[in-house]
Structure formats: structure tokens, C-alpha cells
Amino acid sequence: MRKIHMIEKFSLLDKVLMGIGFYGMTIIALYAIYLVSFTWVLIYLGVFVFGMLVLFGYCLCSHCPYPHSHSSCLFPPFGQIFKRLYTYRPGPLNATEKTGFWVIMIGIIVVMPQYWLLKNYTLMILFWLLCLPTFAGFVFYNCKRCKCSHCPLNLAGDKYRS
């Protein structure tokens, strides 16, 4: 079996590319919503922040060794925020945590803004031009080398770890 070299810390390039994609598609989603309704921008922003801080932070990142043991995170400044908010909880995610993770990753970040993005095809195309490579890079590049073996996206598996 092929051994995979696990990431000790995320490189600056990894953080920049993930940041451009992740924060870029979030800004595009917020702008598309703003063009229709400022009230919905505030609602989406509230749901997004709650999702990141609670669903993503507690459900996934409190299990992740990177912010806690390696002072590294793909999504600065969230790693430092999560490190202060949640104690490190090594071990598998329970069913509620896995559900919370998928709700933020797919439901809030990707699906929720589609209603407003469909009203502006240019913004929708820009959103997907950032979204697809970001999630593909996340899953097929970073997740293959990640030490967080209990993450639902981890593709390395213990049998491949070096």
C-alpha cells in the first residue's frame, strides 16, 4: 500500500488558495443577496456566522488537531477563534456533529445562496468558478494528507498514514 505523507502545518499557499476560494465565494454570495435585499444579507450573514462558529467550529474543528496541536488552519482566523472557543476533542464525530458539518458545508455555504445567485448569472458563474476548485482542492488535495482522521471528508484513512 502507498503511504501518504501527512500535513504537519498548512503552507501559506494552501491557506491563500483556500481563503481566496472560500471567502471569495462567500463575498459573491453576500453581494448577490445584497442586490435583492439587504435584510436577507443580514439574515444570511447571521446564519453563516452561526454555521461557521457553531456547526463548523464545534462539530468539526474541535476534533481537528491542526489549530490545537499545530497552530495551523486552512481558514484563518477561524483556527485561532475555534482554539479559544472549543477544547480539543480527539475522537470520532457523533451523528449530530456529522449532520452539522454537512449542513454548513453544503446547505448554508453552497445551496442557500443559489436562490439569489440564479437572479444574476455572472455572479453565479463566478461563485461556481471559486466553489468547485476550492472544494475539489479541499477534498482531493488537503483531505488526502490530513491528520484529522475522523473528519467526514478525510480520504487518507489510517491504513495510508505514514
N, C-alpha and C positions, 0 to 999 in steps of 0.2 A: 504494500500500500504506500501511496505517495504521502509523505509528511508535508504539512503546510507550516511555514514559519508564521507564528502568531505575532500580532502587533503588540509592541510594548507601549508605545505612545503614537498618537496620530501625528503625521507630519503636518507642517504648515500648509503644504499644497493640498493635502486631504481636507483640512479644515476650510481653506479658502474655496475649494471647489464645492464642497457640501454646503458651505454658507451661501455662496452665490446662488446655487440652485434652490436650496430650501427657503432662504429668506427672500430670494427673488420671486419665487412663485407665490409666496405669502403676500408680498407687496403688490404683485399683479392682481391677486385675488381681492385684496382690500381696495385697490383702485377701481376694479370692475364693479365692486359693490357700491363704492362711493359714487360712481357715475349714475347710479339708480337711486340710492337712498343713503343719506348719512346716518340715519337711525340704524339701518341694517349693518353699516360699518361698525358701529359701536357694539351691536349685538354679536356680530361675527368676531370682532376683536376680543370681546369678553369670553366667548366660547373657546376661541383659540388659546387665549392665555390660561383659562381654566384647564383646557385639554393638555397644554404643554406642562403646566405646573403640577397638576394632579394626575391625569391619566398617564401621560408620558413619564413624568418625573417619578411618581410613586410606583406606578405599575411596572415600569421597565428600568428606569435609570437607578433606582435604589438597589437593583440587583446587579448593576454593571460595575465591574471592578475599576474601570478607567478613571472616572472622576475621584473615586475614593482612594485607590491604591497607586495610581499612576499620574494623578493631577492632569488628566488629558480627557478631552471630549470633542467629538466632531462638531458640536453645535455650541460654540461659545456664545454667550456667557452662561448658558444653561447648566453646564457641568459644575461650575462653581456654585450656582444657585442651588442645584439639587444636592450637592455635597453638604451645604449648610442646612437645607430643609429636611433631608431624609438620612437616616443612618443606613449604612451599607447592610444589605440583607442578602448574603450569598445564598444560593439555592434556587430551586425552580419557581417559576411564576405559577400562581394558582389560576383557576379558570377565570375568576373575576379580573385578575390582572392581565391575563392574555386578551380578554374581551376589551378591557380599557385601552390596551395598546393598539388593537386593531381599530377601535372607534376613532382614536386620534389620528392614526396614520392614514387610514382610508376614508373614514366618514367625515371627519372635520377638515383635514388638510386638503384632500383631493375631491371628494364628492360634494360637500356642502357648497363651495363657491361656483359649481358648474351652472347653477341656475342663472347667475349674473354673468358669468363668462359667455354663456350662449347668446347673450344680447350684444356681444362685441367680439366678433370672430378674430380680430387682430390680437386682442388680449388673450383670448382662448388659445390661440396658436402659440403665443409667447409663453403662456402658462405651461402648456404641454411640452414645449421645447426645453423648458427648465425642469419640469417634473419628471419626464421619462428618463433622461440621462442621470438625474440625481438619484432616483430610486433604483435604477439599474446599477449605478456605481456603488450605491449603498449596499445593495444585496449581493451583487456578483463580484465586487472588489473588496469592500471593507468587511462585510459579514463572513466572507470566506476565511478571513485571517483574524477574526475577533476572539478574544478570550471569554467573552460573556456567553458561555455555553448554554445557558438557559433561555436566551433570547429567542423569540419565535422566528426571527429571521436568520439565526446563525446557521450557516451552511457547512461549517468545518466539521462539527461533530468531534467527540473525544477521540475516536479512533484515528483521526488525521492529525492530531496535535503533536507538535514537536516538543 
